[in-house]
Amino acid sequence: MTSREIVRAAVLFRNPPRIAHSLPSPWQNDFLGTGASADPDFAPTRPGEDEWGCVWEKSGDDDASMGQVKCHPLTDYSLLDAYPFPDYRNPRRYESARKAVDSNADEKFVLGSIPLSLNHRTDYLRGFENLMMDPYLCPKEFERLLDIQADIALAAVENLAECGVDGILSCDDWGLQDRVMMSPEIFRRFFKPRYARVYQRAHDLGLLTFLHSCGHIVEILDDFIDAGLQVIQMDQQENMGIDLLAERFGGRLAFWCPVDIQATMNQGSLDDVRAYARRLVETFGRFGGGFISKWYPSPKAAGHTDERIRAMAEAFTRAESLHIA
């Protein structure tokens, strides 16, 4: 089977012959990443400005973080009618995606990134305090802003599908260390329907759906599954429990994970890292698929040594038995 077929089999619980991997060289990587590019015509008017009008700042020479938004361009909803949202219908944004698909001689699974970060982007546009208060104080305007963002994501999905990608990925952190950052009721009312619109369109176009989300998100994973999510990319699992996650969601949601980046990968011994990697495979991968191995691509920021990365990657690579129940 090709890498593309192995990833699809893992996600769809169709008994892949081996684990699907996204590991650094020299280990196996079954993925080819691409996505919607930045607006080729965008020119910032202020240092640190992105094409959404948000102004970012970093402290000193900090290259380990993305920084923080210091200027939120939509602090007042009276600005919404005239606000110049980025145009993701522009075909020039997808030139690199077309080239990636056309050059995919190894038949890897092509995963296209889309701008579906409803939590983060609303925070960047409105500010965190407004994000938390909008559902209660101005729900109609809040829903309108979320709908516009969903429409933008849909434009990216449709263009990337035309390019020939195999799946879509977005990043939206929903969890604190021990709970969801908003009430599940607010998530279900305002956010879940917009995810569902995007995921349903992706499925209509034959694409698999992936989401990265950090933190403790057990309370809303059923909602993501209902909305059409197929793969959750979790860098943390220990704060929720591997066994609990597998018991409640195994066989319905595929898990794409490294060894927990905050706990075992930093604090455990090399043997602990190896054992945790094997446990991920055995616990999430026992449903005729359901597990994809991963590494954390910013190891310096997370404090991961080459020795630990090697121990994890070798353990994943050796655990080719999926222990199908």
N, C-alpha and C positions, 0 to 999 in steps of 0.2 A: 504493500500500500504506500501511496505517496504521503508526504507530510500533511497535505491538505485533507486527504482521506482519513488519516489517523486522528487529526484534531476533530474533524466532524464526528467520527465514531466515538471519541471520548465524550464530546459534548452531548451527543444524542443517545448515549448508553447503548452502543451497538458493538460492544466487545472488540475494541481495537487490539491489534496484536502486540502492542507495547504502549507504554505511557507516552502521551504527548508532552513535549518539552519546550520550554523557552529559557535556555541556559546559555551562559557566555561561551565563547570559543575557549577551548577546543571541544566543548561538549555540544550536544545536539540542540538545535533551535529549529522548530517546525514552523515558525512564524515569520512573516514578512510584514513589517509595519509601514503604514502610509497614512494618508488622511487629507483632509481639506487644508490647503496651505493658507498662509496669511494673505491678506488682500495685497496684490502686487502694486496697487496704486496708492496704498495708504502712506501718508507722510505725517509723523507726529508733530504736533504744534508745541509740545512741552516735553522736556526730558522725562523718560520713563512712561510715556503715554502709550497705551495699547490701542488697537483699532476700535475698541468699545468706548474709548474716552476715559478709561480708568488710568490713574497715574500711580505707578509703582515706585516704591523706595526700598532700598536695602541699607542695612547699617554697615558702614565701613566697606571692607573688601569681602563681605560674606558671599561666597559663591556656593555655599551648601544649601541655601534656601532660595525660594522664589521671591522673597520679600513680602511686603504688605502694600495694599492699596491705601494711599493717603488722600486721594481725591476721588470722591464718588460722584459721578456725573448726573445721577438721577435721584438726588436727595428729595426732590419735590415732584410729585406726580403731574403737576402742571406742565412739566417739561416733556412729558411722554409723547405728546402728539408730534412735536417737532424734532424728537430725538433721532439722530442718524444711525440707526442700527447697521451693523455690517451686512453686506450683501453676500450671502452664501449661495446664490444662484449663479454667480459669476463663473463661467466655465474655466477661466484662467486659474482659478484656485485648485483645479483638479488635474493640471498638466502633469505634476509629479506623480500623482496616483496612477494615471494612465501609463506612464513610463514604467512604474514599478510593476504593474500587472503584466505589461507586455514583456518585461525582462525576467519574469519569474520562471526561469528555466528549470529550477529545482522543484517546482510545483509545491511551494510552501503555502500555508494558509495565509491569505492576505487579509490583514486586519486593519480597517480604516477608522481613524479617530474622528469623532464628530463633536460639535460644540453643544453637548447636552449636559451641562453642569448647572442644573436649576438652583440648587442650594448655593453653590459658590458664586456663580455669576450674579445672582440676585444680590448677594452680600456685596460683591464688588461694585455693582451699580448703585445700590441703595444704602449700603452700610449695614453692619451687623445688627445694630439696634432696630433699624427699620425692618430688616428681614424678620426679626422675631415678633415685631408688633403689627406688621401689615395684615396678617390673616385676621386680626381682631379689629383693627382700626379702619382699614380701607380694603376690604376683601375683593371688591369688584375691580379696583385698579390693580391689585396684586394679581388676580387671575388674568387680567389682560396682559400684564408684563410676562407672566409665565407662558401664556399662549403664544406671544410673539417669539419667545425663546424656543418653544417647541416647533414653531413654524420654521425657524432658522435651522434647527436640527434636522427637520424633515427635508429641507432643501439639500443639506449635505448628504443625507442618506440616499436620496434619489440620484444625486450626481455620482456618488461613490459606487452605487449599484450599477450604474451605466458604465463606469470604468471597469467593473468586473471584480470588485473585492468580494471576499467570502463572508465577512462579518464586520460589525461595527463595535467600537469601544468608546465609552465616555468615562469621565472621572468625576465623582461627586461624593465627597466624604460626608457621611451621615451620622457617624457615631462619636461619642466621647469614649472615655476608657471603660465606662460601666453602664452606659445607656445611650439611647438615641438622643440627639441634640434637640429634637422637637418632639412634641407628643405624637404618637402614632396616628391619632385622630386627625391632627392637622396635616400630617403627611398624606393620609388617605384622601382627605377632601381636596387638597390643593395640588399636590405633586404627583400622586399616583396616576391620575387621569392623563397627565401630559406625558409621562413616561410611556403609558399604554399606547397613546397615539403614535409615538415614534417607533416603539417596538413592533406594533402591529404592522405598520408600513414596512418596516425592515423584513418581517416575516413574509409579507406579501411579495416582496422582491427576492425572496430566497436567501436572506442573510441571517446569520446567527448573531445573537445579541450578547455583548459583554459589558460589564460595569466594574470599575475599580471603586471600592468604598472602604475607608478605614474606620476603625473604632468598633464599638459594641452595637451591632445592628440586627441582632436576632429578632427584635420585635417587629421589624418591617420586612424581613426577607420573604415571608409569605406574600406580602403585597407586591414585592418586585416580581415574584414568580407569577402571580395573577396578572401582572401588567405585561408579561411576556419576556422577562429576563431569563437567559439560559445559562450564563456563566458569571459567577461572582469572583472578582480578583481581590483576594484578601491578603494583605501583608501581615496582619495580626489574626491569630486564631485562639491563642491561649486565654485571652480575656473572656472568651465565650465558651471555650471548651470544644475540642475536636469531636469528642463523642456526642455531645449535645447537637452540634451542627449536623453531623452525619445522621443521627437518629431522626431529627426533625425535617431535614431537607435533602438527605441523600437519595439519589435516584430521581429527584425532581429538579435539582440545580447542580451544575458542575462547578467544582472549586478549582481555582487557579492560584496556587500558593507557593511561596518560598517557606522555609523554616521561619517561624515567627520572628520578625525582625527586631522586636523590642526585647524579647525575653530570651529564649533558648539561643538564638543566633548570636546574641551579645554576651549572655551570662553563663551559658552551659559550656561543658567541655566539648572537645571534638567528638567524643563518643556520644554525648548527648545530642549534638547536631545530627549525627548519622542516624541515631535511633529515632529522633523526631521526624526526619525525612522519611524513613521507612514507615513510621506510623501514619503520616499523611497519606501515603500511597495505600496502605492497608485499610485505612478507615474511610477515606473518600472514594477510593477507586474500586470498591468491592461491589459496585452496582452495575457491572458490565461496562465500566467506564466511569466517568464522573470526576476524574482528577487530571490536572495538568500541572507539571512542575514549573517552577519559576525561580529566578533569582531577583534580588533587589538591585536595580541598575544604577543606584547612587550609593555604592558601598561605603565610600568615604564619609558621606553625610550620616550614615547609620552606624558607623564604627565597625564595619564588617571587614575582617582581615582576609587576605588571599587564602590563608590556610583554612579558614572556616568555609569560605566559598567552595574551595576544592572538596572538602569533606562532604558538604551538602550535595554538590553536583554529582560526585561519584556515588553517593548513596542513592540518589534519585535514579541514576543511570543503571545501577545494578538491580534496582527493584522493578524488574520488567514484568514480574508476575502481578497481575491486577487483583488476585485473591477474590475472584468473583464468587459472590455468595449464591 
